[in-house]
Amino acid sequence: MRLGKTVMFSLMMVSAQGLTAPDVDVGLKQQAPSFIELDRDGDGLVAKVEVERVPRLVPRFDNWDRDKDGQLSRAEYRNGLLGRASK
């Protein structure tokens, strides 16, 4: 029984620490500009230079750019904000 309590406590501590995907930033989705706001030239894609005005997004850009074309599609941006970007 003691071991069961120890395991449960450990699981609760891991959960309480908020261990999530390393690229997830609590509050980023609520504070980040919309895709349309970032897409300054209106081409339907967000280039790295367009992201530079939002410092919190700059270090995430390469990870979010799943197809490595140097631009974020609407889906890549959304998935990045939701923490679904692959490494």
C-alpha positions in Angstrom: 0.0 0.0 0.0 2.9 2.4 0.8 4.3 1.9 -2.7 1.0 2.8 -4.3 0.8 6.0 -2.3 4.4 6.9 -3.4 3.6 6.3 -7.0 0.4 8.3 -6.8 2.3 11.2 -5.1 5.0 11.1 -7.8 2.4 11.2 -10.6 0.7 14.1 -8.9 4.0 16.0 -8.6 4.8 15.5 -12.3 1.3 16.7 -13.3 1.6 19.7 -11.0 4.9 20.7 -12.5 3.0 21.2 -15.8 5.3 19.0 -17.8 4.1 19.6 -21.3 5.6 19.7 -24.8 8.8 21.8 -24.5 7.6 24.3 -27.1 4.3 25.1 -25.3 4.2 28.5 -23.7 1.3 29.0 -21.4 -0.6 32.1 -22.5 1.2 32.4 -25.8 -1.9 31.5 -27.8 -3.9 34.2 -26.1 -1.2 36.8 -26.5 0.1 36.0 -30.0 -1.1 38.0 -32.9 -3.5 36.4 -35.3 -2.1 34.8 -38.5 -3.7 37.7 -40.5 -1.9 40.3 -38.4 1.4 38.6 -38.9 1.0 38.1 -42.6 1.9 41.7 -43.4 2.2 41.3 -47.2 -1.0 39.3 -47.5 0.4 36.4 -49.4 -1.2 33.8 -47.1 2.2 32.8 -45.5 4.2 34.2 -42.6 7.9 34.7 -43.4 10.5 34.8 -40.7 10.9 38.6 -41.2 7.2 39.0 -40.5 7.6 37.2 -37.2 10.5 39.3 -36.0 8.2 41.9 -34.6 7.0 39.4 -32.1 10.2 38.4 -30.1 8.5 35.4 -28.3 7.8 33.8 -31.7 11.2 34.2 -33.3 12.9 31.3 -31.5 10.0 29.0 -32.3 9.8 29.8 -36.0 12.2 27.1 -37.3 10.5 24.4 -35.2 7.0 25.4 -36.3 8.1 25.5 -40.0 7.5 21.8 -40.5 8.1 21.7 -44.2 11.3 23.9 -43.8 10.3 26.2 -46.6 11.2 29.3 -44.6 7.5 30.3 -44.2 4.7 29.4 -41.9 1.4 28.3 -43.4 -1.8 29.0 -41.4 -1.8 25.3 -40.2 1.9 25.4 -39.1 1.2 28.6 -37.1 -1.9 27.2 -35.5 -0.2 23.9 -34.7 2.8 25.8 -33.2 0.6 27.8 -31.0 -1.2 24.7 -29.8 2.2 22.9 -29.1 1.8 20.4 -31.9 4.9 21.4 -33.8 7.3 18.5 -34.5 11.0 18.7 -33.7 
